[in-house]
Amino acid sequence: MNARAASSRKISAGILLFRRKGKRIEVLLGHPGGPFWKKKDHGAWTIPKGLVASNEDLLDAARREFEEETGHRGGDDHIPLGKAQQPGGKTVHVWAAEGEWNPDELKSNLFEMEWPLRSGELQSFPELDRAAWFSIDEALLRILKGQAVFLDRLKDAVSLD
């Protein structure tokens, strides 16, 4: 898929890293950083992804965002998992890539936000504060609701023979 993004404000792209463990698949998910997500777990984890720049190739953006958010390249062979409209209106494009990586090596880029709210002070937070491998069943409990469709598509796309 070499489509170009029309608007960076409403389109994100990411990589769903996966590995085979016997007869099951495990996926790598990231936990969003910052104070809003700090105490949230189930329904809070995400596929490493981010905004697509205007006229940027979607897969190139997915690769760039994965590396920016994890510090890892994210594999070479990419399986398109399509796109999905998120509850907030954003469209997310995801590719799967098979690979191994130690989540303890997470090196996420930072974002700034005013915190505490209305304090006038900016603080920096990592885009992802941790990452972990999950079975598909566990990932379905932890992932943001709008991204669960990509886990189902991955199961359909990957053979466990």
Secondary structure as the mmCIF struct_conf table of DSSP 4:
data_model
#
loop_
_struct_conf.conf_type_id
_struct_conf.id
_struct_conf.beg_label_comp_id
_struct_conf.beg_label_asym_id
_struct_conf.beg_label_seq_id
_struct_conf.end_label_comp_id
_struct_conf.end_label_asym_id
_struct_conf.end_label_seq_id
HELX_LH_PP_P HELX_LH_PP_P1 ALA A 3 ALA A 3
STRN STRN1 ARG A 4 ARG A 4
HELX_LH_PP_P HELX_LH_PP_P2 ALA A 5 ALA A 5
BEND BEND1 ALA A 6 ALA A 6
TURN_TY1_P TURN_TY1_P1 SER A 8 LYS A 10
STRN STRN2 ILE A 11 LYS A 21
TURN_TY1_P TURN_TY1_P2 GLY A 22 LYS A 23
STRN STRN3 ARG A 24 PRO A 32
HELX_LH_PP_P HELX_LH_PP_P3 GLY A 33 GLY A 33
BEND BEND2 GLY A 34 GLY A 34
TURN_TY1_P TURN_TY1_P3 PRO A 35 LYS A 39
TURN_TY1_P TURN_TY1_P4 HIS A 42 ALA A 44
STRN STRN4 TRP A 45 THR A 46
BEND BEND3 PRO A 48 PRO A 48
STRN STRN5 LYS A 49 LEU A 51
HELX_LH_PP_P HELX_LH_PP_P4 VAL A 52 ALA A 53
TURN_TY1_P TURN_TY1_P5 SER A 54 ASN A 55
STRN STRN6 ASP A 57 ASP A 57
HELX_RH_AL_P HELX_RH_AL_P1 LEU A 58 THR A 70
BEND BEND4 GLY A 71 HIS A 72
BEND BEND5 ASP A 76 ASP A 76
STRN STRN7 HIS A 78 GLN A 85
TURN_TY1_P TURN_TY1_P6 PRO A 87 GLY A 88
BEND BEND6 GLY A 89 GLY A 89
STRN STRN8 THR A 91 GLU A 98
HELX_RH_3T_P HELX_RH_3T_P1 PRO A 103 GLU A 105
STRN STRN9 LEU A 110 GLU A 114
BEND BEND7 TRP A 115 PRO A 116
TURN_TY1_P TURN_TY1_P7 LEU A 117 ARG A 118
BEND BEND8 SER A 119 GLY A 120
STRN STRN10 LEU A 122 PRO A 126
BEND BEND9 GLU A 127 GLU A 127
STRN STRN11 LEU A 128 SER A 135
HELX_RH_AL_P HELX_RH_AL_P2 ILE A 136 ARG A 142
STRN STRN12 ILE A 143 ILE A 143
HELX_RH_3T_P HELX_RH_3T_P2 LYS A 145 GLN A 147
HELX_RH_AL_P HELX_RH_AL_P3 ALA A 148 ALA A 157
#
